[in-house]
């Protein structure tokens, strides 16, 4: 899976910008845990992302969590890097949408932060593209149950195009055989 390459700009100069809250709720384990060594464990889980604000609805995703434990100056430090993707169903600025979402980030016992990208899923929404970032205080556990609610900021575009249904031929060229 490619990286979700969202911008870290504040989007204040973008026409379609928004903000809100994302709640991450971990569900069933898909696979793992796979212990790579004493310091790294990988698990795949179902994750439900609930959005409020300009993006409102729910994304059902599969997330890959890589849990790291390192020792720094004799003190154990634990954190998790994660990335996931899935389908969002809800509204974007009051328009009903179905979107693909891809996200990545890092979390520990006190914070969660990362980036996400969205793009259209249905023929009516093919031209929707957006990106944003999220950051907040962890309110649940790092691994396993619990949830965390973070704030997001984003911007999006909806490309428009005009279809020309008639041919544009001015008969200036002639066939020569």
Secondary structure, 3 states (H helix, E strand, C coil): CCCCCCCCCCCCCCCCEEEEEEEEEEEEEEEEEEEEECCEEEEEEEEEEEEEECEEEEEEEEEEEEEEEEEECCEEEEEEEEEEEEEEEEEECCEEEEEEEEEEEEECCCEEEEEEEEEECCHHHCCEEEEEEEEEECCCCCCCCCEEEEEEEEEEEECCCCCCCCCCCCCCCCCCC
